[in-house]
């Protein structure tokens, strides 16, 4: 029996042919990931032999760590933070955080960053948060786009924090992350283009404006650093030539108990701090004011049952460290994250899901432009992801949920 196919043309509005790269990428999010295909010999080297070698190094590292701790325990001063609910309930805190998660399209990098500031008393957010999204734009050929995105996220965080300080006039500012920009964001002179240096300088100015306002209003400010790679203790106590560069948290993990904190002597130095001082000069701060807000110090506190966290604070706040430690400890749960930091982190985090939804919205709106004749189907290639960029519309249980929706087991 002959079967005749209906050869009538499709309606004009349905004649959209997706370029292959678009079909592969934008529809791959609805399929399972490809199975792992690593070569068996590579698997042995990485999983079997490689882990044995790393564990041998861990044993040597641990021996060095314990030797150092024996010498250190008698040299550092450990203090106890007070658990004080009345203090926590009566002190007004401004807390801020920023998130970034841009996407590398085939045509350009599309940055995505934003910041949020909240006002907290005890365990309650007392007012509507202040929010600010980064400028929507495309960076084609820009110098270190991901680093630039991180830097502009911090700039936005400094700005919303300053706005919050001026609006709520808090008793304390708890900044999620370090106050000093990471040295990796400051390129060697002559390497970065003018646009990058302009953004870097403006970021340092934003931070100094915030610090200067806090100094003027006598508001202590502290950076709560959850992930730190600092190895200051080794330097302070004369083991610069140790076989292993042991991180402070790895050392203090065996020393500090819950509610305990310790102050590290010596201030942070380097090119970024010098840039902060140049910003102070540009904004007209006196030398004394400049030193008070750009002489940064570190302390470590164990607010929960996990790792100690690093505190970063300018010199004028050192006499408030006891109060800061008490408030952070009192408002922390078992994971050690203070309530204010935990809440602002939730509001500002830009997950892969949010980033990918934005990309899908871009594609959806681009399809409308194709239908209207403003773009051709081939132009959709501009929205294809760079090779290696991956989709993850849902952070957890995505493929299990998708399988259930499709009637799978």
For each residue, the residues with C-beta under 8 A, 3 or more apart:
1:
2:
3:
4:
5:
6:
7:
8:
9:
10: 14 15
11: 14 15
12: 15
13: 371
14: 10 11
15: 10 11 12
16: 367 370 371 377
17: 377
18: 22 23 26 377 380
19: 22 23 377 378 380 381 384
20: 23 24
21: 24 25 106 381 384
22: 18 19 25 26 363 380 381 383 384
23: 18 19 20 26 27
24: 20 21 27 28
25: 21 22 28 384 385 391
26: 18 22 23 29 360 363
27: 23 24 30 31
28: 24 25 31 391
29: 26 356 391 393
30: 27 402
31: 27 28
32: 399
33: 399
34: 37
35:
36:
37: 34
38: 42 43 46
39: 42 43
40: 43 44
41: 44 45
42: 38 39 45 46
43: 38 39 40 46 47 48
44: 40 41 47 48 49
45: 41 42 48 49 50
46: 38 42 43 49 50
47: 43 44 50 51
48: 43 44 45 51 52
49: 44 45 46 52 53
50: 45 46 47 53 54
51: 47 48 54 55
52: 48 49 55 56
53: 49 50 56 57
54: 50 51 57 58
55: 51 52 58 59
56: 52 53 59 60
57: 53 54 60 61
58: 54 55 61 62
59: 55 56 62 63
60: 56 57 63 64 243 244
61: 57 58 64 65 244 246
62: 58 59 65 66
63: 59 60 66 67
64: 60 61 67 68 242 243 244 246
65: 61 62 68 69 244 246 250 251 254
66: 62 63 69 70 254
67: 63 64 70 71
68: 64 65 71 72 233 234 237 239 242 246 251
69: 65 66 72 73 251 254 255
70: 66 67 73
71: 67 68 74 75 237
72: 68 69 75 76 233 237 251 255
73: 69 70 76 255
74: 71
75: 71 72 237
76: 72 73 233 255 262
77: 262 263
78: 255 256 260 261 262
79: 260 261 262 263 322 325
80: 259 260
81: 259 260 261 301 303 322 325 326 328 329 330
82: 87 326 329 330
83: 259 326 329 330
84: 87 88 326 327 330
85: 88 89 122 330
86: 89 90
87: 82 84 90 91 323 326 327 330
88: 84 85 91 122 123 326 327 330 331
89: 85 86 121 122
90: 86 87 121 122
91: 87 88 121 171 172 323 327
92: 119 120 121 126 168 169 170 171 172
93: 119 120 121 170 171 172 173 174 327 340
94: 117 118 119 120 161 164 165 168 170 172 173 174
95: 117 118 120 173 174 175 176 338 340 341 343 344
96: 115 116 117 118 157 160 161 164 173 175 176 344
97: 115 116 157 176 177 341 344 345 347 348 349
98: 113 114 115 116 153 154 156 157 176 177 348
99: 113 114 115 153 348 349 350
100: 111 112 113 114 134 149 150 152 153 350
101: 112 113 350 351 352 354 355
102: 109 110 111 112 113 145 146 149 355
103: 109 110 112 355 356 358 359 385 389
104: 109 110 145 385 386 389
105: 108 109 110 138 359 382 383 384 385 386
106: 21 381 382 383 384 385 386
107: 138 140 381 382 383
108: 105 138 139 140 141
109: 102 103 104 105 138 139 140 142 145 146 149
110: 102 103 104 105 137 138 139 359 362
111: 100 102 134 135 137 139 145 148 149 152
112: 100 101 102 103 134 149 350 354 355 358
113: 98 99 100 101 102 133 134 149 150 152 153 156 350
114: 98 99 100 131 132 133 134 153 156 348 350
115: 96 97 98 99 131 132 153 156 157 159 160 161 348
116: 96 97 98 129 130 131 132 160 344 347 348
117: 94 95 96 129 130 160 161 163 164 344
118: 94 95 96 125 127 129 130 164 340 343 344 347
119: 92 93 94 125 126 127 164 168 170
120: 92 93 94 95 123 124 125 126 339 340 343
121: 89 90 91 92 93 124 126
122: 85 88 89 90 331 339
123: 88 120 331 339
124: 120 121
125: 118 119 120 129 343
126: 92 119 120 121
127: 118 119 168
128:
129: 116 117 118 125 344 347
130: 116 117 118 160 163 164 167
131: 114 115 116 160 347
132: 114 115 116 156 159 160
133: 113 114 136
134: 100 111 112 113 114 149 152 153 156
135: 111
136: 133
137: 110 111
138: 105 107 108 109 110
139: 108 109 110 111 142 145 148
140: 107 108 109
141: 108
142: 109 139 145 148 195 196
143: 148 187 192 193 195 196
144: 147 148 187 192 196
145: 102 104 109 111 139 142 148 149
146: 102 109 149 150
147: 144 150 151 184 185
148: 111 139 142 143 144 145 151 152 196 199
149: 100 102 109 111 112 113 134 145 146 152 153
150: 100 113 146 147 153 154 182 185
151: 147 148 154 155 181 185 199 200 203
152: 100 111 113 134 148 149 155 156 199 203
153: 98 99 100 113 114 115 134 149 150 156 157
154: 98 150 151 157 158 177 181 203 207
155: 151 152 158 159 199 202 203 206
156: 98 113 114 115 132 134 152 153 159 160
157: 96 97 98 115 153 154 160 161 175 176 177
158: 154 155 161 162 203 206 207 209 210
159: 115 132 155 156 162 163 206
160: 96 115 116 117 130 131 132 156 157 163 164
161: 94 96 115 117 157 158 164 165 173 175 210
162: 158 159 165 166 206 209 210 213
163: 117 130 159 160 166 167
164: 94 96 117 118 119 130 160 161 167 168 170
165: 94 161 162 168 169 170 173 210 213 214 217 219
166: 162 163 169 213
167: 130 163 164
168: 92 94 119 127 164 165
169: 92 165 166 217 219
170: 92 93 94 119 164 165 173 219
171: 91 92 93 219
172: 91 92 93 94 219 220 221 222 320 323 324 327
173: 93 94 95 96 161 165 170 214 219 220 221 222
174: 93 94 95 221 222 224 328 338 340 341
175: 95 96 157 161 179 221 222 223 224
176: 95 96 97 98 157 223 224 226 341 344 345
177: 97 98 154 157 223 224 225 226
178: 181 182 223 225 312
179: 175 207 211 221 223 296 312 313 314
180: 223 268 272 273 276 296 312
181: 151 154 178 185 186 200 203 204 207 272
182: 150 178 185 272
183: 186 270 271 272
184: 147
185: 147 150 151 181 182 200 272
186: 181 183 200 271 272 275
187: 143 144 191 192 196 197
188: 191 192
189:
190:
191: 187 188
192: 143 144 187 188 196 197 200
193: 143 196 197
194: 197 198
195: 142 143 198 199
196: 142 143 144 148 187 192 193 199 200
197: 187 192 193 194 200 201
198: 194 195 201 202
199: 148 151 152 155 195 196 202 203
200: 151 181 185 186 192 196 197 203 204 275
201: 197 198 204 205 275 279
202: 155 198 199 205 206
203: 151 152 154 155 158 181 199 200 206 207
204: 181 200 201 207 208 272 275 276 278 279
205: 201 202 208 209 279 282 283
206: 155 158 159 162 202 203 209 210
207: 154 158 179 181 203 204 210 211 276 279
208: 204 205 211 212 276 279 280 283 285 293 294
209: 158 162 205 206 212 213 283
210: 158 161 162 165 206 207 213 214 221
211: 179 207 208 214 215 221 293 294 314
212: 208 209 215 216 280 283 285 289 293
213: 162 165 166 209 210 216 217 219
214: 165 173 210 211 217 219 220 221 293
215: 211 212 218 289 292 293 314 316
216: 212 213
217: 165 169 213 214
218: 215
219: 165 169 170 171 172 173 213 214
220: 172 173 214 313 316 317 320 323 324
221: 172 173 174 175 179 210 211 214 313 314 317
222: 172 173 174 175 311 312 313 317 324 328
223: 175 176 177 178 179 180 311 312 313
224: 174 175 176 177 309 311 328 338 341
225: 177 178 228 309 310 311 312
226: 176 177 309 337
227:
228: 225 247 248 249 309 310
229: 247
230: 247 248 298 310
231: 234 235 245 246 247 248
232: 235 236 248 264 266 298
233: 68 72 76 236 237 246 248 251 252 264
234: 68 231 237 239 240 242 245 246
235: 231 232 240
236: 232 233 264 265 266
237: 68 71 72 75 233 234
238:
239: 68 234 242
240: 234 235
241:
242: 64 68 234 239 245 246
243: 60 64
244: 60 61 64 65
245: 231 234 242
246: 61 64 65 68 231 233 234 242 250 251
247: 228 229 230 231 250 251
248: 228 230 231 232 233 251 252 264 300 308 310
249: 228 252 253 300 307 308 310
250: 65 246 247 253
251: 65 68 69 72 233 246 247 248 254 255
252: 233 248 249 255 256 262 300 302 308
253: 249 250 256 307 308
254: 65 66 69 251
255: 69 72 73 76 78 251 252 262
256: 78 252 253 260 261 262 300 301 302 308
257: 260 302
258: 302 303 304 305
259: 80 81 83 302 303 329
260: 78 79 80 81 256 257 301 302
261: 78 79 81 256 299 300 301 302 311 321 325
262: 76 77 78 79 252 255 256 299 300
263: 77 79 297 298 299 318 321
264: 232 233 236 248 297 298 299 300
265: 236
266: 232 236 297
267: 295 296 297 315
268: 180 273 296 297 298 312
269: 273
270: 183 273 274
271: 183 186 274 275
272: 180 181 182 183 185 186 204 275 276
273: 180 268 269 270 276 277 294 296
274: 270 271 277 278
275: 186 200 201 204 271 272 278 279
276: 180 204 207 208 272 273 279 280 294
277: 273 274 280 281 290 294
278: 204 274 275 281 282
279: 201 204 205 207 208 275 276 282 283
280: 208 212 276 277 283 285 289 290 293 294
281: 277 278 284 285 290
282: 205 278 279
283: 205 208 209 212 279 280
284: 281
285: 208 212 280 281 289 290 293
286: 289 290
287: 290 291
288: 291 292
289: 212 215 280 285 286 292 293
290: 277 280 281 285 286 287 293 294
291: 287 288 294 295 315
292: 215 288 289 295 314 315 316
293: 208 211 212 214 215 280 285 289 290 314 315 316
294: 208 211 273 276 277 280 290 291 314
295: 267 291 292 314 315
296: 179 180 267 268 273 312 313 314 315
297: 263 264 266 267 268 312 313 314 315 318
298: 230 232 263 264 268 310 311 312
299: 261 262 263 264 310 311 313 321 325
300: 248 249 252 256 261 262 264 308 309 310 311
301: 81 256 260 261 308 309 311 325 328 329
302: 252 256 257 258 259 260 261 307 308 309 336
303: 81 258 259 309 328 329 332 336 337 338
304: 258 332 333 334 335 336 337
305: 258 334 335 336
306: 334 335 336
307: 249 253 302 336
308: 248 249 252 253 256 300 301 302
309: 224 225 226 228 300 301 302 303 336
310: 225 228 230 248 249 298 299 300
311: 222 223 224 225 261 298 299 300 301 321 324 325 328
312: 178 179 180 222 223 225 268 296 297 298
313: 179 220 221 222 223 296 297 299 317 318 321 324
314: 179 211 215 221 292 293 294 295 296 297 317
315: 267 291 292 293 295 296 297 318
316: 215 220 292 293
317: 220 221 222 313 314 320 321 324
318: 263 297 313 315 321
319:
320: 172 220 317 323 324
321: 261 263 299 311 313 317 318 324 325
322: 79 81 325 326
323: 87 91 172 220 320 326 327
324: 172 220 222 311 313 317 320 321 327 328
325: 79 81 261 299 301 311 321 322 328 329
326: 81 82 83 84 87 88 322 323 329 330
327: 84 87 88 91 93 172 323 324 330 331 338
328: 81 174 222 224 301 303 311 324 325 331 332 338
329: 81 82 83 259 301 303 325 326 332
330: 81 82 83 84 85 87 88 326 327
331: 88 122 123 327 328 338 339 340
332: 303 304 328 329 335 336 337 338 339
333: 304 336 337 339 342
334: 304 305 306
335: 304 305 306 332
336: 302 303 304 305 306 307 309 332 333
337: 226 303 304 332 333 341 342 345
338: 95 174 224 303 327 328 331 332 341 342
339: 120 122 123 331 332 333 342 343
340: 93 95 118 120 174 331 343 344
341: 95 97 174 176 224 337 338 344 345
342: 333 337 338 339 345 346
343: 95 118 120 125 339 340 346 347
344: 95 96 97 116 117 118 129 176 340 341 347 348
345: 97 176 337 341 342 348 349
346: 342 343 349
347: 97 116 118 129 131 343 344
348: 97 98 99 114 115 116 344 345
349: 97 99 345 346
350: 99 100 101 112 113 114 354 355
351: 101 354 355 395
352: 101 355 356 392 393 395
353: 356 357 392 393 394 395
354: 101 112 350 351 357 358
355: 101 102 103 112 350 351 352 358 359
356: 29 103 352 353 359 360 391 392 393
357: 353 354 360 361 393
358: 103 112 354 355 361 362
359: 103 105 110 355 356 362 363 383 385
360: 26 356 357 363 364
361: 357 358 364 365
362: 110 358 359 365 366 383
363: 22 26 359 360 366 367 380 383
364: 360 361 367 368
365: 361 362 368 369
366: 362 363 369 370 375 379 380 383
367: 16 363 364 370 371 380
368: 364 365 371 372
369: 365 366 372 374 375
370: 16 366 367 373 374 375 376 377 379 380
371: 13 16 367 368
372: 368 369
373: 370
374: 369 370
375: 366 369 370 379 380
376: 370 379
377: 16 17 18 19 370 380
378: 19 381
379: 366 370 375 376 382
380: 18 19 22 363 366 367 370 375 377 383 384
381: 19 21 22 106 107 378 384
382: 105 106 107 379
383: 22 105 106 107 359 362 363 366 380
384: 19 21 22 25 105 106 380 381
385: 25 103 104 105 106 359 389 391
386: 104 105 106 389
387:
388:
389: 103 104 385 386
390:
391: 25 28 29 356 385
392: 352 353 356 395 398
393: 29 352 353 356 357 398
394: 353 397 398 401
395: 351 352 353 392 398
396:
397: 394 400 401
398: 392 393 394 395 401 402
399: 32 33 402 403
400: 397 403 404
401: 394 397 398 404 405
402: 30 398 399 405 406
403: 399 400 406 408 409
404: 400 401 407 408
405: 401 402
406: 402 403
407: 404
408: 403 404
409: 403
